[in-house]
């Protein structure tokens, strides 16, 4: 689980920091849609804060023996990300290559997390 939590902390930490600092660049790349208005920018930055918080939880719990709560939270997060991005692709016909890449990455992380929890 240590490798899983380490990788998740790094990937989500980078994503969260980028969202906090330059949402006007990353959101259009991901969603093939411009980030418009102050509320959109603030919302993206709040999402960046939340994702960075998740990354920190992974980082600080990677050495703990009892990290099943963090792992279960990550399972919810990964499968919720998959669901919302697939919904966005179908409903809003978003076609960004980055969106597909993010979905595939979260599918991999989600199933890796399931396997780890089943072993435990």
trRosetta pair geometry for C-beta under 8 A, 3 or more apart (Angstrom, degrees):
i j d omega theta_ij theta_ji phi_ij phi_ji
1 4 5.3 -58 -153 40 45 116
1 5 5.9 40 153 -17 77 107
1 62 7.5 -169 123 -146 82 61
1 67 6.2 165 139 69 144 127
1 71 6.7 -61 -143 -82 127 128
1 116 5.2 116 -90 -173 84 135
1 120 7.4 24 -50 -59 132 129
2 5 6.0 -59 -146 41 28 106
2 6 6.1 30 155 -21 64 110
2 62 5.1 84 -142 176 67 91
2 63 6.9 48 -117 -86 109 48
3 6 5.6 -54 -144 37 30 114
3 7 6.2 27 159 -17 65 107
4 7 6.1 -57 -147 38 25 107
4 8 6.2 22 156 -15 62 111
4 71 7.9 46 108 -115 137 99
4 109 7.6 129 -158 -149 93 80
4 112 5.9 -180 -116 134 117 118
4 113 6.5 140 -176 -86 142 69
4 116 5.8 -69 -15 -53 163 160
5 8 5.7 -55 -142 41 30 112
5 9 6.1 36 156 -25 64 106
5 58 4.5 -175 -165 -171 80 87
5 59 7.4 174 153 -73 97 24
5 61 6.2 -120 -153 87 149 84
5 62 3.8 -175 101 -100 129 87
5 67 6.8 -31 -73 152 148 156
5 70 7.0 43 -115 121 120 135
5 71 7.9 -76 -74 -80 102 81
6 9 5.8 -55 -149 33 27 112
6 10 6.6 22 156 -15 63 106
6 58 7.6 -171 -65 147 17 106
6 59 7.6 74 -115 -110 50 60
6 62 5.4 80 -59 -135 73 152
7 10 5.9 -57 -150 37 31 108
7 11 6.1 20 160 -10 68 111
7 109 7.8 -155 107 -110 116 107
8 11 6.1 -59 -139 44 28 104
8 12 5.7 11 170 -2 67 117
8 54 8.0 -83 153 139 108 98
8 55 7.1 -161 133 -117 72 65
8 58 4.6 -134 94 -142 108 161
8 74 6.3 -19 -152 -135 163 137
8 109 6.5 111 -92 -150 100 132
9 12 6.6 -62 -133 48 18 98
9 13 5.6 24 163 -27 59 118
9 55 4.8 105 -150 -169 55 74
9 56 7.4 99 -140 -75 100 18
9 58 3.9 -157 -68 97 87 113
9 59 4.0 118 -144 -63 146 79
9 62 6.8 -68 -21 -48 140 129
10 13 5.8 -58 -140 36 20 114
10 14 6.5 19 161 -17 60 106
10 55 7.6 155 -24 -152 11 115
11 14 6.1 -57 -153 34 26 107
11 15 6.4 23 152 -15 62 110
11 55 7.9 -159 70 -109 50 111
11 105 7.4 -165 -175 172 151 137
12 15 5.4 -54 -144 40 36 114
12 16 5.9 38 157 -21 69 107
12 51 5.3 -143 -176 176 93 91
12 52 7.5 179 138 -90 85 31
12 54 5.5 -72 152 94 150 106
12 55 4.1 -167 95 -75 99 98
12 58 7.0 104 45 14 131 144
13 16 5.8 -54 -143 38 27 110
13 17 6.3 24 160 -16 63 108
13 51 8.0 -176 -87 134 24 86
13 52 6.1 69 -131 -129 57 68
13 55 3.6 156 -66 174 75 156
13 56 7.4 105 -97 -51 103 60
13 59 7.3 51 -62 -46 134 126
14 17 6.0 -58 -146 38 27 108
14 18 6.3 26 157 -17 63 109
15 18 5.9 -60 -150 37 27 109
15 19 6.3 25 155 -17 64 109
15 26 7.9 143 -153 -173 66 151
15 48 7.7 -151 131 -126 64 74
15 51 5.5 -80 100 150 103 147
15 55 8.0 165 48 -57 88 132
16 19 5.7 -57 -147 38 30 111
16 20 6.3 29 155 -19 65 105
16 48 4.7 124 -166 -169 59 62
16 49 7.0 126 -170 -72 109 9
16 50 7.4 -148 -124 71 115 45
16 51 3.5 -166 -84 94 99 96
16 52 3.2 179 136 -54 145 74
16 53 7.6 -179 -144 7 157 53
16 54 7.5 171 -63 44 140 90
16 55 5.7 -135 11 -2 138 130
17 20 5.7 -53 -148 35 32 111
17 21 6.1 14 160 -7 66 114
17 48 6.9 134 -69 -174 8 112
17 52 6.1 97 -56 -93 64 120
18 21 6.1 -67 -141 46 27 100
18 22 6.1 -48 -171 51 67 91
18 25 7.9 -92 178 78 100 106
18 26 5.0 106 138 -62 113 149
18 48 7.2 -145 73 -125 46 121
19 22 8.0 -83 -111 63 12 50
19 23 5.3 42 -162 -92 58 88
19 26 5.9 -97 -85 72 61 147
19 27 7.7 84 -125 -56 84 88
19 44 5.6 -138 -169 164 94 85
19 45 6.6 170 141 -106 80 35
19 47 5.7 -86 165 92 149 92
19 48 2.9 -169 96 -83 102 105
19 51 6.4 78 32 38 143 135
20 23 7.5 42 -76 -47 5 96
20 45 5.2 75 -130 -147 53 77
20 48 3.6 -167 -50 125 69 142
20 49 6.2 95 -91 -58 113 66
20 52 6.7 -3 -31 -27 132 139
21 48 7.7 -172 1 -174 55 161
22 25 4.5 -3 148 25 112 115
22 26 6.2 108 99 -13 84 96
23 26 6.1 -68 -135 48 37 97
23 27 5.3 31 176 -20 78 116
23 35 5.8 -169 134 180 94 172
23 40 7.9 -176 130 135 132 78
23 41 5.5 151 73 -142 131 64
23 44 3.4 115 -150 116 145 139
23 45 5.8 -100 -31 -56 137 69
23 48 6.8 -118 -75 -35 105 130
24 27 7.0 -38 -117 34 16 106
24 28 7.3 11 172 -6 47 111
24 35 5.3 -137 -115 63 53 124
24 41 6.6 -9 -60 -107 88 105
25 28 7.0 -75 -165 39 23 101
25 29 6.7 16 153 -15 62 115
26 29 5.6 -62 -152 39 35 114
26 30 6.1 26 157 -16 71 112
26 44 7.9 154 72 -177 102 130
27 30 5.8 -61 -144 41 30 107
27 31 5.8 -16 174 19 69 116
27 33 7.6 -60 144 77 91 76
27 35 4.2 75 77 -61 141 123
27 40 7.7 159 133 162 171 107
27 44 5.4 -72 -61 -115 134 143
28 31 6.6 -73 -122 57 23 81
28 32 7.0 54 -174 -118 59 13
28 33 6.4 -136 -120 75 64 32
28 34 5.4 7 -95 -104 116 43
28 35 6.1 -106 -43 -11 84 85
29 96 6.7 117 158 -156 42 138
29 98 5.2 52 145 2 86 161
30 96 6.0 129 172 107 21 161
30 98 4.9 -96 -106 108 51 126
30 99 5.9 105 -179 -73 62 75
30 102 6.7 32 -142 -22 104 147
31 88 6.9 -73 -132 167 95 144
31 94 5.6 -63 -164 -140 61 142
31 96 6.2 -121 -119 -6 2 144
31 99 6.7 90 -96 -75 39 119
32 94 5.1 159 42 -154 114 82
32 95 5.9 27 -26 52 169 63
32 96 4.1 -162 -39 -53 99 97
32 99 7.3 -61 -10 -20 100 129
33 92 7.7 -35 -49 154 145 135
33 94 6.9 -70 -22 -110 109 108
35 40 4.9 178 -174 137 77 125
35 41 6.2 102 148 -77 119 67
35 44 6.1 -11 -142 -35 141 150
36 40 5.4 84 66 12 44 155
37 40 4.8 98 65 6 84 103
37 41 7.1 -152 100 -3 46 88
38 41 5.8 -59 -150 39 34 109
38 42 6.1 30 156 -16 69 109
39 42 5.8 -54 -142 41 31 110
39 43 6.0 34 157 -21 65 108
40 43 5.7 -54 -144 37 28 112
40 44 6.3 28 156 -19 63 106
41 44 5.8 -54 -148 36 30 111
41 45 6.4 28 153 -17 63 107
42 45 5.7 -57 -148 38 31 111
42 46 6.4 35 152 -21 66 104
43 46 5.6 -51 -148 34 32 112
43 47 6.5 35 151 -19 64 102
44 47 5.5 -50 -151 35 34 114
44 48 6.5 40 147 -23 64 102
45 48 5.2 -47 -150 32 37 118
45 49 6.6 42 149 -21 64 98
46 49 5.6 -47 -151 31 35 114
46 50 6.6 36 150 -18 64 103
47 50 5.6 -54 -149 37 34 112
47 51 6.2 31 154 -17 67 106
48 51 5.8 -54 -143 39 30 108
48 52 6.1 30 156 -18 65 108
49 52 5.8 -57 -146 39 28 111
49 53 6.3 33 152 -23 63 105
50 53 5.6 -52 -150 33 31 114
50 54 6.6 33 150 -19 63 102
51 54 5.5 -49 -152 33 35 114
51 55 6.5 39 148 -21 64 102
52 55 5.4 -49 -149 34 36 116
52 56 6.5 39 151 -20 65 102
53 56 5.6 -51 -149 35 33 112
53 57 6.5 37 151 -21 64 102
54 57 5.6 -51 -151 32 33 114
54 58 6.6 34 150 -18 64 103
54 73 7.6 -155 -133 132 98 118
54 74 7.6 127 -173 -95 112 77
54 77 6.4 111 -143 -113 150 163
55 58 5.7 -54 -153 35 33 112
55 59 6.3 34 150 -21 66 107
56 59 5.4 -51 -143 36 34 114
56 60 6.1 22 162 -10 68 109
57 60 6.3 -60 -141 44 25 101
57 61 6.0 5 165 -3 63 119
57 70 5.6 -177 147 -126 106 114
57 73 7.5 -34 123 85 151 147
58 61 6.3 -74 -140 47 22 97
58 62 6.4 45 160 -57 63 95
58 70 6.4 151 -93 174 55 130
58 74 7.1 77 -87 -80 110 129
59 62 6.2 -36 -154 -9 25 116
61 64 4.8 -51 -159 23 66 123
61 67 4.4 129 160 -124 113 116
61 70 4.6 152 84 -20 164 162
62 67 7.3 52 -96 -99 21 166
64 67 4.7 125 81 -60 105 97
66 69 7.8 37 147 3 84 95
67 70 4.8 -38 -178 39 87 116
67 71 5.9 94 122 -26 82 97
68 71 5.3 -54 -143 40 38 116
68 72 6.1 39 157 -21 69 103
68 117 6.8 100 -138 -126 90 94
68 120 6.4 -165 -90 117 109 151
69 72 5.9 -53 -146 36 29 108
69 73 6.4 30 153 -18 62 106
70 73 5.6 -55 -150 38 32 113
70 74 6.3 35 151 -21 65 106
71 74 5.6 -54 -149 35 32 113
71 75 6.7 38 150 -24 64 99
71 113 5.9 169 -167 -161 87 100
71 116 6.5 -127 -145 100 137 119
71 117 5.5 162 139 -77 134 104
71 120 7.9 116 56 20 169 152
72 75 5.5 -44 -151 28 36 115
72 76 6.8 37 151 -16 63 99
72 117 7.1 95 -74 -108 71 145
73 76 5.8 -52 -155 35 35 111
73 77 6.3 36 148 -20 66 108
74 77 5.3 -52 -143 39 35 115
74 78 6.0 34 159 -19 69 104
74 109 7.5 -99 165 152 111 110
74 113 5.5 -154 106 -120 113 151
75 78 6.0 -53 -142 37 27 107
75 79 6.3 12 164 -4 63 111
75 110 6.3 93 -139 -145 62 76
75 113 5.0 -165 -80 121 82 136
75 114 6.6 99 -119 -69 120 72
75 117 7.2 -23 -55 -19 138 149
76 79 6.4 -70 -147 46 24 99
76 80 5.8 23 159 -20 66 115
77 80 5.9 -61 -142 39 23 110
77 81 6.3 26 158 -21 63 106
78 81 5.9 -55 -150 33 28 111
78 82 6.6 30 152 -19 63 105
78 106 4.6 173 -158 -169 79 89
78 107 7.8 157 167 -73 108 19
78 109 5.1 -149 -117 97 138 103
78 110 3.7 -176 125 -77 133 90
78 113 6.5 162 13 16 151 144
79 82 5.4 -45 -147 34 38 116
79 83 6.3 40 153 -20 65 104
79 106 7.7 175 -68 154 27 110
79 110 5.3 108 -61 -132 76 140
80 83 5.6 -53 -147 37 32 112
80 84 6.2 25 159 -14 67 107
81 84 6.1 -58 -142 40 27 103
81 85 6.1 18 163 -11 65 113
81 102 7.2 -105 160 152 119 105
81 103 7.8 -166 129 -105 89 55
81 106 4.7 -134 89 -128 123 163
82 85 6.3 -67 -146 43 22 103
82 86 6.1 18 160 -15 64 113
82 103 5.7 94 -127 -146 70 79
82 106 5.0 -159 -60 107 87 123
82 107 6.0 97 -104 -70 132 74
82 110 6.6 -38 -26 -28 136 154
83 86 6.0 -60 -144 40 25 106
83 87 6.1 29 156 -21 63 109
84 87 5.5 -52 -146 37 31 116
84 88 6.3 35 152 -21 64 105
85 88 5.4 -48 -145 35 35 114
85 89 6.4 39 153 -22 64 102
85 99 5.7 177 -168 -169 114 93
85 102 6.2 -160 -114 95 166 113
85 103 5.1 -150 101 -77 136 99
85 106 7.8 131 22 32 139 145
86 89 5.5 -49 -147 33 34 113
86 90 6.3 24 157 -10 66 107
86 103 6.4 101 -60 -125 82 136
87 90 6.1 -63 -146 43 27 102
87 91 5.5 5 168 -1 68 120
88 91 6.4 -58 -120 50 21 97
88 92 5.2 -28 -167 35 62 117
88 94 5.1 -5 141 17 95 135
88 99 7.2 -122 93 -151 121 137
89 92 7.4 -40 -85 58 7 76
89 93 7.2 33 180 -127 43 19
89 94 5.2 -88 -101 59 51 85
89 95 7.5 99 -141 -80 86 43
89 99 6.3 156 -77 138 105 137
89 100 7.9 83 -99 -74 143 74
89 103 7.9 -23 -28 -52 141 150
90 93 7.6 -3 -179 -72 15 50
94 99 5.7 116 125 -53 116 172
95 99 7.6 173 148 42 9 132
96 99 4.2 100 71 -7 97 103
96 100 7.3 -166 99 -1 60 79
97 100 5.8 -54 -158 37 40 111
97 101 6.3 42 147 -21 68 107
98 101 5.4 -54 -148 37 36 116
98 102 6.3 38 154 -22 68 103
99 102 5.8 -53 -149 34 30 110
99 103 6.5 30 152 -18 63 105
100 103 5.7 -54 -149 35 33 112
100 104 6.4 31 155 -17 66 105
101 104 5.8 -55 -148 37 30 109
101 105 6.3 31 153 -19 65 107
102 105 5.7 -54 -146 37 31 113
102 106 6.3 24 157 -13 65 108
103 106 6.0 -61 -147 41 28 105
103 107 6.3 33 153 -23 65 104
104 107 5.6 -50 -148 32 32 114
104 108 6.5 32 154 -17 63 104
105 108 5.8 -57 -154 37 31 111
105 109 6.3 24 153 -13 66 109
106 109 5.5 -51 -137 43 36 109
106 110 5.8 43 158 -26 66 106
107 110 5.7 -55 -145 35 26 114
107 111 6.4 15 161 -9 62 108
108 111 6.3 -63 -147 41 25 101
108 112 6.1 27 156 -19 64 111
109 112 5.6 -55 -143 39 30 114
109 113 6.2 34 156 -22 64 107
110 113 5.8 -57 -152 35 27 112
110 114 6.6 30 151 -20 63 103
111 114 5.3 -44 -146 31 39 115
111 115 6.5 41 154 -19 65 102
112 115 5.8 -55 -152 36 31 112
112 116 6.4 31 151 -19 64 107
113 116 5.6 -54 -146 36 32 112
113 117 6.3 28 158 -15 66 106
114 117 6.0 -59 -149 39 29 107
114 118 6.3 29 155 -20 65 108
115 118 5.8 -56 -147 35 29 112
115 119 6.6 33 154 -22 63 103
116 119 5.8 -53 -153 30 32 112
116 120 6.6 26 153 -17 64 107
117 120 5.7 -56 -148 37 35 110
